[in-house]
């Protein structure tokens, strides 16, 4: 049930307790909601035994003088209404990922959100992912702060620049992930491995940060290094045509399992962003089979997924090498990005 969906306003229960604070903060919220319903507009919503999150996005093309300093006439993405009942940062990250994905997918130069100062946790998340304080907005609801993310601004920081990928002066490698774990890391990415088959990524079901345990020695990689995610073949299928490169991630940190004093500390670190459940983590802790933990940002889903044959013949990977954590050079990464039809706007050279 833990899936964020794009639903019509008319299919969303305005009577849910979730909306009480929005009704209190914004006079006329009910009328606004009813108007959007009649216009057959939609919003992103997480409904799991009651609404947990709501996000409404809209395109704007006009000057906004209710904001100080005024926003000049420009095509931009506005975060119209955004609220989460978060029990941590993961849910907030998932909704922020939707905002940023929409911003880059539709080539907006900027996206902005208005928010009351009291929502300090959400503001911290916005700042973490490259939104900057701009000014204030006055309305019947009161005075809100305005935060803007600029698509072309580069900070040289993996979080502030997200989802952009720096491909210079860092290491690159390809990390193999079994299908059953890959599906959990990138849910709803229904892979079809035929050559040239375009797969649409429904990335709004994913969080930005991921933690994965690997048996490969990846101790020589660290923050800012690039990972190409490689989904191995399903049982009974030939790897040549069913194993695929799917995504580009950036490392936040790599840790060894021996750094954790006990299971509780290990579980606390893993649980928020791991694809593994508690039983699996207990097994990994006891056996120490997978010694390396990589915490990474999920930056890009490849528009086309290069199959193993292409990775050998076009990229130049060694057919006889065991592809667990394969080091890549700059040219090989660039070729994978080309085969994956990644837009240049995502790349920092």
C-alpha positions as CSV (number, residue, x, y, z in Angstrom):
1,X,0.0,0.0,0.0
2,X,3.0,2.3,0.5
3,X,2.7,3.8,-3.0
4,X,2.4,7.5,-4.0
5,X,-0.3,7.8,-6.6
6,X,-1.4,10.6,-8.9
7,X,-5.1,10.9,-8.2
8,X,-7.9,13.3,-9.3
9,X,-9.0,15.7,-6.6
10,X,-12.6,14.3,-7.0
11,X,-11.3,10.9,-5.9
12,X,-9.5,12.2,-2.8
13,X,-11.4,12.3,0.6
14,X,-11.4,16.0,1.7
15,X,-13.0,14.8,4.9
16,X,-9.8,13.0,6.0
17,X,-8.3,14.3,9.2
18,X,-5.1,15.0,7.3
19,X,-6.6,18.1,5.7
20,X,-7.7,19.7,9.0
21,X,-4.5,21.7,9.4
22,X,-4.6,22.8,5.8
23,X,-8.1,24.1,6.3
24,X,-7.0,25.9,9.4
25,X,-3.9,27.5,7.8
26,X,-5.5,28.4,4.4
27,X,-8.9,30.2,4.5
28,X,-11.0,29.0,1.6
29,X,-9.1,25.7,1.3
30,X,-12.4,23.8,0.8
31,X,-13.5,26.0,-2.0
32,X,-10.1,25.8,-3.7
33,X,-10.2,22.0,-3.4
34,X,-13.7,21.9,-4.9
35,X,-12.6,24.1,-7.8
36,X,-9.7,21.8,-8.6
37,X,-12.1,18.8,-8.5
38,X,-14.4,20.5,-11.0
39,X,-11.4,21.3,-13.2
40,X,-10.5,17.5,-13.1
41,X,-7.0,18.3,-11.8
42,X,-4.8,15.8,-10.0
43,X,-2.5,15.6,-7.0
44,X,0.1,13.1,-5.7
45,X,-1.2,11.3,-2.7
46,X,-0.1,8.6,-0.3
47,X,-3.1,6.9,1.3
48,X,-2.1,4.2,3.7
49,X,-4.9,3.7,6.3
50,X,-5.5,7.4,6.0
51,X,-3.8,10.1,4.0
52,X,-0.1,10.5,4.9
53,X,1.0,12.9,2.1
54,X,-0.4,15.3,-0.5
55,X,1.4,17.3,-3.2
56,X,-0.2,19.5,-5.9
57,X,2.0,20.8,-8.7
58,X,1.2,23.3,-11.4
59,X,2.9,25.2,-14.2
60,X,3.0,29.0,-13.9
61,X,3.8,31.5,-16.6
62,X,2.9,34.8,-15.0
63,X,4.6,37.5,-12.9
64,X,3.8,37.1,-9.2
65,X,3.8,40.4,-7.3
66,X,2.4,38.8,-4.1
67,X,6.0,37.5,-3.6
68,X,8.7,39.9,-2.3
69,X,10.9,40.3,-4.3
70,X,8.4,39.8,-7.2
71,X,8.8,36.8,-9.4
72,X,9.3,37.9,-13.1
73,X,7.1,36.4,-15.8
74,X,8.6,33.0,-16.6
75,X,7.6,29.4,-17.1
76,X,8.2,27.7,-13.8
77,X,6.9,24.8,-11.6
78,X,4.9,25.9,-8.6
79,X,4.4,23.6,-5.6
80,X,0.8,24.6,-5.0
81,X,0.0,22.6,-1.9
82,X,2.4,20.3,-0.1
83,X,1.9,18.5,3.2
84,X,3.2,15.3,4.8
85,X,2.6,13.5,8.1
86,X,6.2,12.2,8.3
87,X,7.6,9.7,10.8
88,X,11.1,10.6,9.6
89,X,12.7,12.0,6.4
90,X,12.1,9.2,4.0
91,X,8.5,10.2,3.1
92,X,9.5,13.8,2.7
93,X,12.3,12.7,0.4
94,X,9.9,10.8,-1.8
95,X,7.7,13.8,-2.3
96,X,10.7,16.1,-2.9
97,X,11.9,13.6,-5.5
98,X,8.6,14.0,-7.3
99,X,9.0,17.8,-7.4
100,X,12.5,17.6,-8.7
101,X,11.7,14.8,-11.2
102,X,8.9,16.9,-12.6
103,X,11.1,20.0,-12.8
104,X,13.8,18.3,-14.8
105,X,11.5,16.0,-16.9
106,X,9.6,19.0,-18.1
107,X,12.6,21.4,-18.5
108,X,11.5,24.0,-16.0
109,X,14.3,26.4,-15.1
110,X,13.1,26.7,-11.6
111,X,10.6,25.4,-9.1
112,X,9.3,27.2,-6.0
113,X,7.4,26.5,-2.9
114,X,5.8,28.7,-0.3
115,X,5.8,27.4,3.3
116,X,5.2,28.6,6.8
117,X,8.2,28.9,9.1
118,X,6.7,26.4,11.5
119,X,7.3,23.5,9.1
120,X,11.0,23.5,10.0
121,X,11.6,19.8,9.2
122,X,10.2,20.1,5.7
123,X,12.2,23.3,5.2
124,X,15.4,21.5,6.2
125,X,14.7,18.9,3.5
126,X,14.1,21.5,0.9
127,X,17.4,23.2,1.7
128,X,19.2,19.9,1.7
129,X,18.1,19.2,-1.9
130,X,19.1,22.6,-3.4
131,X,16.1,24.9,-2.6
132,X,17.2,28.3,-1.5
133,X,15.5,31.0,0.5
134,X,14.2,33.7,-1.9
135,X,11.7,35.9,0.0
136,X,8.2,36.0,1.4
137,X,4.6,35.7,0.1
138,X,1.7,37.6,1.6
139,X,-1.9,36.3,1.4
140,X,-5.0,35.9,3.5
141,X,-3.3,32.9,5.1
142,X,-0.5,35.2,6.4
143,X,3.2,35.4,5.5
144,X,5.0,32.4,4.1
145,X,8.6,32.0,3.1
146,X,9.5,31.3,-0.5
147,X,12.1,28.7,-1.5
148,X,13.4,28.2,-5.1
149,X,15.5,25.5,-6.8
150,X,17.2,26.6,-10.0
151,X,17.8,23.8,-12.5
152,X,21.0,25.3,-13.9
153,X,22.7,26.2,-10.7
154,X,25.7,24.0,-9.6
155,X,26.9,23.8,-6.0
156,X,29.4,20.9,-6.4
157,X,27.6,19.1,-3.6
158,X,25.8,15.7,-4.2
159,X,22.7,16.7,-2.3
160,X,22.4,20.4,-3.4
161,X,23.0,19.4,-7.1
162,X,20.6,16.4,-7.1
163,X,19.6,14.9,-9.5
164,X,22.6,16.2,-11.5
165,X,25.6,13.8,-11.8
166,X,29.2,15.0,-11.7
167,X,31.2,12.8,-14.1
168,X,34.6,14.4,-13.7
169,X,37.4,13.9,-11.1
170,X,35.7,10.9,-9.4
171,X,35.6,7.1,-9.7
172,X,33.0,5.1,-11.5
173,X,31.9,1.5,-11.3
174,X,29.0,-0.8,-12.1
175,X,27.3,-2.6,-9.2
176,X,25.4,-5.8,-9.8
177,X,22.0,-6.2,-8.0
178,X,19.9,-9.4,-8.0
179,X,16.4,-8.9,-9.6
180,X,14.5,-9.5,-6.3
181,X,16.4,-6.7,-4.6
182,X,16.4,-4.4,-7.7
183,X,12.6,-4.5,-7.8
184,X,12.4,-3.3,-4.3
185,X,15.0,-0.5,-4.8
186,X,13.2,0.7,-8.0
187,X,9.6,-0.4,-7.6
188,X,7.2,-0.3,-10.5
189,X,10.1,-0.2,-13.0
190,X,8.8,-3.1,-15.1
191,X,11.9,-4.0,-17.1
192,X,11.6,-5.2,-20.6
193,X,15.0,-6.1,-21.9
194,X,14.4,-6.2,-25.6
195,X,16.9,-4.0,-27.5
196,X,15.8,-0.4,-27.9
197,X,12.7,-0.9,-25.8
198,X,11.8,2.3,-23.9
199,X,10.8,1.8,-20.3
200,X,9.0,4.6,-18.5
201,X,10.2,5.0,-15.0
202,X,7.6,5.7,-12.3
203,X,10.2,7.1,-10.0
204,X,7.7,8.8,-7.6
205,X,7.5,5.5,-5.8
206,X,11.1,5.7,-4.8
207,X,13.0,7.5,-2.1
208,X,16.1,9.5,-3.0
209,X,18.6,7.7,-0.7
210,X,19.2,4.0,-0.8
211,X,21.3,1.6,1.3
212,X,22.6,-1.6,-0.2
213,X,24.8,-4.4,1.1
214,X,27.3,-5.9,-1.2
215,X,29.8,-8.8,-1.0
216,X,32.2,-7.0,-3.3
217,X,35.1,-5.0,-1.8
218,X,34.1,-1.4,-2.6
219,X,36.3,0.2,0.1
220,X,38.2,2.2,-2.5
221,X,35.0,4.1,-3.4
222,X,33.5,7.0,-1.5
223,X,31.4,10.2,-1.5
224,X,30.8,11.6,-5.0
225,X,31.8,8.5,-6.9
226,X,29.3,7.3,-9.6
227,X,27.5,3.9,-9.6
228,X,25.9,2.3,-12.6
229,X,23.2,-0.1,-11.3
230,X,23.2,-3.4,-13.2
231,X,20.2,-5.7,-12.8
232,X,21.3,-9.3,-13.3
233,X,19.3,-11.8,-15.3
234,X,16.2,-13.6,-14.0
235,X,16.6,-17.3,-13.3
236,X,16.4,-19.4,-16.5
237,X,17.0,-16.4,-18.7
238,X,20.1,-15.7,-20.8
239,X,22.1,-12.8,-19.3
240,X,23.2,-11.6,-22.7
241,X,19.8,-10.2,-23.4
242,X,18.1,-9.9,-20.0
243,X,20.7,-8.4,-17.8
244,X,20.6,-4.6,-18.0
245,X,22.0,-1.3,-16.8
246,X,19.1,0.6,-15.3
247,X,20.1,3.6,-13.2
248,X,22.8,6.0,-12.2
249,X,23.5,6.6,-8.5
250,X,26.0,8.8,-6.5
251,X,27.7,7.5,-3.4
252,X,27.1,9.3,-0.1
253,X,29.3,6.9,1.9
254,X,30.7,3.4,2.1
255,X,31.0,1.6,5.4
256,X,32.2,-1.9,6.5
257,X,29.9,-4.0,8.6
258,X,32.6,-4.3,11.3
259,X,32.2,-0.5,12.1
260,X,28.9,-1.2,13.9
261,X,29.2,-2.2,17.5
262,X,26.0,-4.4,17.5
263,X,22.9,-5.3,15.5
264,X,20.9,-2.4,16.9
265,X,23.3,0.2,15.7
266,X,23.5,-1.6,12.3
267,X,19.8,-1.9,12.0
268,X,19.2,1.8,13.0
269,X,21.6,2.8,10.2
270,X,20.1,0.5,7.5
271,X,16.4,0.5,8.3
272,X,15.4,4.0,7.0
273,X,16.7,3.6,3.5
274,X,17.5,-0.1,3.1
275,X,15.7,-2.4,0.7
276,X,16.1,-5.3,3.2
277,X,13.6,-6.1,5.9
278,X,14.6,-6.8,9.5
279,X,14.8,-10.5,9.2
280,X,17.1,-10.2,6.2
281,X,19.3,-7.6,8.0
282,X,19.5,-10.0,11.0
283,X,20.7,-12.7,8.7
284,X,23.3,-10.5,7.1
285,X,24.5,-9.3,10.5
286,X,24.9,-12.9,11.8
287,X,26.6,-14.3,8.7
288,X,28.6,-11.2,7.7
289,X,28.2,-12.4,4.2
290,X,27.8,-8.9,2.7
291,X,30.5,-6.8,4.4
292,X,30.1,-3.5,2.6
293,X,27.3,-1.0,2.9
294,X,26.9,1.7,0.3
295,X,24.6,4.6,1.0
296,X,23.7,6.3,-2.3
297,X,21.5,8.8,-4.0
298,X,19.2,7.5,-6.8
299,X,19.8,10.2,-9.4
300,X,18.8,9.0,-12.9
301,X,16.8,6.2,-14.4
302,X,18.1,5.3,-17.8
303,X,15.5,6.0,-20.5
304,X,16.8,3.0,-22.4
305,X,18.4,0.1,-20.6
306,X,21.6,-1.2,-22.3
307,X,21.7,-5.0,-22.2
308,X,24.8,-7.1,-21.4
309,X,25.5,-7.6,-25.1
310,X,25.7,-3.8,-25.6
311,X,27.8,-3.3,-22.5
312,X,30.3,-5.7,-24.0
313,X,30.2,-4.7,-27.6
314,X,29.6,-1.0,-27.4
315,X,31.0,0.0,-23.9
316,X,33.9,-2.5,-23.9
317,X,33.3,-4.4,-20.7
318,X,35.1,-7.8,-20.4
319,X,32.8,-10.7,-21.1
320,X,35.0,-13.0,-19.0
321,X,35.1,-10.8,-15.9
322,X,32.7,-11.4,-13.1
323,X,30.4,-8.4,-13.0
324,X,30.0,-7.7,-9.3
325,X,31.6,-4.3,-9.0
326,X,33.2,-3.5,-12.3
327,X,35.4,-0.4,-12.4
328,X,34.5,1.9,-15.3
329,X,36.6,4.6,-17.0
330,X,35.2,8.0,-18.0
331,X,34.7,7.0,-21.6
332,X,32.7,3.8,-20.6
333,X,30.4,5.8,-18.3
334,X,29.8,8.4,-21.0
335,X,28.9,5.6,-23.5
336,X,26.5,4.1,-21.0
337,X,24.8,7.5,-20.5
338,X,24.6,7.8,-24.3
339,X,23.1,4.3,-24.7
340,X,20.7,5.2,-21.9
341,X,19.6,8.4,-23.6
342,X,20.3,10.5,-20.6
343,X,19.6,14.2,-21.2
344,X,22.7,16.4,-21.1
345,X,21.0,18.7,-18.5
346,X,21.6,15.9,-15.9
347,X,25.4,15.9,-16.4
348,X,28.0,18.1,-14.7
349,X,31.2,18.0,-16.7
